Amino acid sequence: MVQVQRIGHATYETPDLERQTDYYTDVVGFTVVERTKDRTVLATQLGHEVLVLERGVNARCSRLSFQVSPAFDLKGAGPYLSKLGIKSERYSDITPAISDAVVFEDPKGTGIELFSEFRHPAKPGTIHGIAPMKLGHVAFVVPDATTVTDFYVDHLGFRVSDWMENFFSFLRCSTDHHTVNFRTGQKIFMHHIAFELKDWAHLQVACETLGAHKRPILWGPLRHGIGHNIAIYHRDPDDHIIEFYTEMDQMKNEELGYFDPRPWHEDRPQRPKVWSRDAGAMVWGTPPAPDYLRSRPPFPSH
């Protein structure tokens, strides 16, 4: 089994590279670490790569990168995937930080870039915009959440943190409650991408910054039930939903199955479980706006 331990960056294709680059630098507050005619590589103010923008016909999330365990030999990824009937290729210098990667497609057709080592970032730059701390998680709508979830668990080393009924999974590869989410729907697309902020005060900065740039908040502030993160959601110029969040549940001990206790937990101890859709979506907060809900697939019938 491949042992994934951290999400690296997401890659977007975009029909308007310049507009997206301006948005993610001026509003979100990322830094350009590489720019060519058809591609922009963006990093946090701490220097870690989080987003690659590539010129394309349609706006979509085309690839995700994951760092594997130091104990896993990257050379073994290709033969392992081959036994599963999955073609893979070895790539070099896919970004300024990643010199070596094994690339393949997961069951939903998203490119996956596995890497072991990366070049550590340079000295942090000047903070501007919202300036998230890191890429936290990416959520996809897929035809069958169970099938994709099983692939990530059985072959990439992810663990199930929670389910919303039988149609929405939350998977982790580190202490964070979830790194990828899969929700059953009729077509495949990225539902949202989430970036972590420092705290409540940083979330307020995000709200004020979005307001100054006339970007409506589509849901939130709210506290989710599943993961218990405090979050706000908005759309970028390519219509992708972006979540900014803080206070995500942390799995501190895998053997105990124990999430670090917090005052808002109803279960003592807090363990992975199956949630109802209402309790899982929100503990408190404002309901989602229609512009958020237009990306949400219909709920499956019970």
C-alpha positions as semicolon CSV with decimal commas, in nm:
position;residue;x (nm);y (nm);z (nm)
1;M;0,000;0,000;0,000
2;V;0,110;0,356;-0,075
3;Q;0,126;0,555;0,250
4;V;0,010;0,913;0,191
5;Q;0,072;1,151;0,483
6;R;0,012;1,507;0,356
7;I;-0,168;1,694;0,082
8;G;0,065;1,908;-0,125
9;H;-0,103;2,125;-0,388
10;A;-0,403;2,125;-0,619
11;T;-0,386;2,201;-0,992
12;Y;-0,660;2,401;-1,165
13;E;-0,716;2,440;-1,534
14;T;-0,858;2,784;-1,608
15;P;-0,973;2,967;-1,923
16;D;-0,851;3,297;-1,777
17;L;-0,510;3,241;-1,620
18;E;-0,441;3,609;-1,563
19;R;-0,769;3,669;-1,378
20;Q;-0,725;3,366;-1,154
21;T;-0,363;3,457;-1,081
22;D;-0,463;3,810;-0,983
23;Y;-0,743;3,682;-0,759
24;Y;-0,533;3,428;-0,571
25;T;-0,252;3,677;-0,516
26;D;-0,445;4,000;-0,446
27;V;-0,745;3,862;-0,256
28;V;-0,646;3,521;-0,117
29;G;-0,288;3,636;-0,056
30;F;-0,076;3,364;-0,213
31;T;0,271;3,433;-0,357
32;V;0,383;3,355;-0,713
33;V;0,686;3,126;-0,705
34;E;0,689;3,047;-1,078
35;R;0,508;3,201;-1,372
36;T;0,513;3,123;-1,743
37;K;0,281;3,203;-2,031
38;D;0,052;2,912;-1,951
39;R;0,112;2,834;-1,582
40;T;0,137;2,994;-1,239
41;V;0,264;2,820;-0,925
42;L;0,139;2,973;-0,599
43;A;0,258;2,931;-0,241
44;T;0,146;3,047;0,103
45;Q;0,325;3,333;0,275
46;L;0,519;3,062;0,459
47;G;0,647;2,940;0,124
48;H;0,464;2,608;0,083
49;E;0,318;2,542;-0,262
50;V;-0,061;2,509;-0,253
51;L;-0,201;2,582;-0,598
52;V;-0,093;2,547;-0,961
53;L;-0,297;2,732;-1,224
54;E;-0,273;2,608;-1,584
55;R;-0,432;2,759;-1,891
56;G;-0,713;2,534;-2,019
57;V;-1,046;2,532;-2,198
58;N;-1,263;2,458;-1,890
59;A;-1,238;2,555;-1,524
60;R;-1,170;2,239;-1,327
61;C;-0,945;2,075;-1,070
62;S;-0,731;1,839;-1,277
63;R;-0,470;1,707;-1,031
64;L;-0,381;1,672;-0,663
65;S;-0,038;1,608;-0,514
66;F;0,029;1,407;-0,199
67;Q;0,348;1,351;-0,001
68;V;0,411;0,990;0,096
69;S;0,564;0,855;0,415
70;P;0,945;0,873;0,440
71;A;0,931;0,498;0,505
72;F;0,770;0,436;0,166
73;D;1,009;0,402;-0,130
74;L;0,860;0,606;-0,415
75;K;1,011;0,358;-0,661
76;G;0,762;0,102;-0,534
77;A;0,457;0,310;-0,630
78;G;0,472;0,225;-1,001
79;P;0,487;-0,155;-0,957
80;Y;0,217;-0,143;-0,690
81;L;-0,018;0,056;-0,912
82;S;0,060;-0,171;-1,207
83;K;-0,065;-0,470;-1,007
84;L;-0,395;-0,283;-0,972
85;G;-0,412;-0,229;-1,347
86;I;-0,331;0,143;-1,312
87;K;-0,082;0,305;-1,548
88;S;0,164;0,549;-1,393
89;E;0,454;0,763;-1,508
90;R;0,758;0,914;-1,339
91;Y;0,790;1,291;-1,375
92;S;1,066;1,529;-1,272
93;D;1,044;1,894;-1,168
94;I;0,665;1,918;-1,169
95;T;0,694;2,233;-0,955
96;P;0,988;2,431;-0,815
97;A;0,957;2,234;-0,487
98;I;0,895;1,884;-0,624
99;S;1,174;1,728;-0,828
100;D;1,043;1,372;-0,851
101;A;0,688;1,233;-0,863
102;V;0,487;0,929;-0,967
103;V;0,174;1,036;-1,155
104;F;-0,145;0,837;-1,221
105;E;-0,523;0,882;-1,236
106;D;-0,754;0,785;-0,951
107;P;-1,092;0,615;-1,017
108;K;-1,269;0,946;-1,078
109;G;-1,012;1,060;-1,337
110;T;-0,823;1,312;-1,123
111;G;-0,447;1,311;-1,175
112;I;-0,257;1,215;-0,859
113;E;0,106;1,321;-0,812
114;L;0,288;1,127;-0,540
115;F;0,612;1,273;-0,408
116;S;0,845;1,189;-0,125
117;E;1,082;1,482;-0,087
118;F;1,042;1,851;-0,160
119;R;1,264;2,156;-0,157
120;H;1,196;2,351;0,158
121;P;1,054;2,698;0,100
122;A;1,252;3,016;0,101
123;K;1,216;3,287;0,362
124;P;0,852;3,402;0,407
125;G;0,747;3,703;0,204
126;T;0,539;4,007;0,292
127;I;0,188;3,918;0,408
128;H;-0,098;4,060;0,204
129;G;-0,456;3,959;0,130
130;I;-0,612;3,687;0,346
131;A;-0,293;3,475;0,354
132;P;-0,411;3,123;0,451
133;M;-0,174;2,895;0,636
134;K;-0,206;2,588;0,413
135;L;-0,419;2,385;0,176
136;G;-0,641;2,179;0,406
137;H;-0,872;1,961;0,199
138;V;-1,043;1,915;-0,136
139;A;-1,399;1,782;-0,181
140;F;-1,527;1,607;-0,494
141;V;-1,865;1,495;-0,620
142;V;-1,834;1,146;-0,771
143;P;-2,080;0,885;-0,904
144;D;-2,020;0,653;-0,607
145;A;-1,854;0,785;-0,293
146;T;-1,805;0,436;-0,153
147;T;-1,600;0,314;-0,450
148;V;-1,364;0,613;-0,447
149;T;-1,338;0,604;-0,067
150;D;-1,241;0,236;-0,075
151;F;-0,965;0,311;-0,330
152;Y;-0,813;0,586;-0,115
153;V;-0,832;0,372;0,199
154;D;-0,718;0,042;0,051
155;H;-0,439;0,171;-0,175
156;L;-0,330;0,521;-0,060
157;G;-0,340;0,470;0,317
158;F;-0,621;0,714;0,401
159;R;-0,848;0,653;0,702
160;V;-1,219;0,721;0,727
161;S;-1,291;0,989;0,987
162;D;-1,667;1,012;0,940
163;W;-1,954;0,948;0,701
164;M;-2,264;1,159;0,644
165;E;-2,520;0,883;0,615
166;N;-2,406;0,666;0,321
167;F;-2,329;0,929;0,057
168;F;-2,056;1,162;0,189
169;S;-1,717;1,045;0,324
170;F;-1,447;1,237;0,512
171;L;-1,095;1,092;0,490
172;R;-0,771;1,185;0,664
173;C;-0,405;1,111;0,596
174;S;-0,264;1,309;0,890
175;T;-0,399;1,442;1,221
176;D;-0,643;1,673;1,040
177;H;-0,997;1,535;1,048
178;H;-1,023;1,532;0,668
179;T;-0,795;1,589;0,371
180;V;-1,030;1,467;0,095
181;N;-1,409;1,434;0,082
182;F;-1,621;1,234;-0,161
183;R;-1,993;1,290;-0,208
184;T;-2,217;1,082;-0,432
185;G;-2,369;1,274;-0,725
186;Q;-2,451;1,236;-1,092
187;K;-2,133;1,389;-1,237
188;I;-1,769;1,431;-1,137
189;F;-1,646;1,775;-1,029
190;M;-1,459;1,946;-0,748
191;H;-1,720;2,071;-0,504
192;H;-1,487;2,292;-0,302
193;I;-1,129;2,351;-0,194
194;A;-1,044;2,454;0,163
195;F;-0,759;2,660;0,307
196;E;-0,678;2,676;0,678
197;L;-0,663;3,007;0,866
198;K;-0,498;3,065;1,203
199;D;-0,796;3,141;1,426
200;W;-1,128;3,323;1,466
201;A;-0,961;3,661;1,422
202;H;-0,806;3,548;1,093
203;L;-1,150;3,435;0,977
204;Q;-1,279;3,786;1,044
205;V;-0,995;3,924;0,832
206;A;-1,110;3,692;0,554
207;C;-1,469;3,818;0,584
208;E;-1,358;4,181;0,572
209;T;-1,126;4,118;0,277
210;L;-1,396;3,940;0,078
211;G;-1,635;4,224;0,155
212;A;-1,385;4,483;0,035
213;H;-1,350;4,293;-0,292
214;K;-1,728;4,249;-0,334
215;R;-1,709;3,869;-0,301
216;P;-2,029;3,748;-0,130
217;I;-2,002;3,494;0,152
218;L;-2,229;3,208;0,045
219;W;-2,237;3,015;0,371
220;G;-2,119;3,107;0,716
221;P;-1,971;3,188;0,948
222;L;-2,080;2,851;1,084
223;R;-1,949;2,557;1,283
224;H;-1,981;2,224;1,105
225;G;-2,084;1,910;1,288
226;I;-1,852;1,677;1,100
227;G;-1,497;1,800;1,164
228;H;-1,630;2,086;1,383
229;N;-1,437;2,345;1,181
230;I;-1,559;2,705;1,177
231;A;-1,595;2,803;0,811
232;I;-1,702;3,052;0,548
233;Y;-1,753;2,982;0,178
234;H;-1,736;3,196;-0,137
235;R;-1,674;3,151;-0,510
236;D;-1,359;3,247;-0,702
237;P;-1,374;3,407;-1,051
238;D;-1,385;3,061;-1,215
239;D;-1,691;2,970;-1,003
240;H;-1,504;2,726;-0,774
241;I;-1,627;2,723;-0,413
242;I;-1,352;2,816;-0,167
243;E;-1,375;2,740;0,204
244;F;-1,171;2,923;0,465
245;Y;-1,174;2,743;0,801
246;T;-1,017;2,715;1,144
247;E;-1,044;2,481;1,448
248;M;-1,058;2,155;1,252
249;D;-1,083;1,841;1,470
250;Q;-0,747;1,673;1,526
251;M;-0,694;1,297;1,554
252;K;-0,422;1,286;1,818
253;N;-0,401;0,910;1,868
254;E;-0,479;0,665;1,588
255;E;-0,464;0,361;1,815
256;L;-0,721;0,507;2,053
257;G;-0,930;0,645;1,768
258;Y;-0,942;0,964;1,972
259;F;-1,007;1,318;1,849
260;D;-0,853;1,590;2,065
261;P;-1,142;1,688;2,298
262;R;-1,308;2,026;2,255
263;P;-1,599;2,195;2,443
264;W;-1,827;2,169;2,139
265;H;-1,804;1,788;2,111
266;E;-2,126;1,610;2,203
267;D;-1,962;1,265;2,206
268;R;-1,708;1,193;2,483
269;P;-1,475;1,069;2,348
270;Q;-1,522;1,188;1,992
271;R;-1,475;0,896;1,753
272;P;-1,541;0,830;1,384
273;K;-1,909;0,764;1,321
274;V;-2,198;0,799;1,076
275;W;-2,376;1,134;1,106
276;S;-2,720;1,244;0,996
277;R;-2,718;1,508;0,723
278;D;-2,861;1,778;0,952
279;A;-2,630;1,722;1,250
280;G;-2,327;1,674;1,028
281;A;-2,374;1,988;0,823
282;M;-2,400;2,250;1,095
283;V;-2,393;2,295;1,473
284;W;-2,468;2,667;1,447
285;G;-2,449;2,946;1,191
286;T;-2,630;3,095;0,896
287;P;-2,780;2,859;0,636
288;P;-2,622;2,830;0,289
289;A;-2,729;3,078;0,022
290;P;-2,886;2,965;-0,308
291;D;-2,560;3,041;-0,491
292;Y;-2,388;2,781;-0,271
293;L;-2,665;2,525;-0,304
294;R;-2,659;2,524;-0,685
295;S;-2,341;2,313;-0,665
296;R;-2,488;2,065;-0,418
297;P;-2,617;1,738;-0,564
298;P;-2,964;1,623;-0,459
299;F;-2,970;1,421;-0,139
300;P;-3,004;1,048;-0,204
301;S;-3,335;0,897;-0,096
302;H;-3,322;0,700;0,229
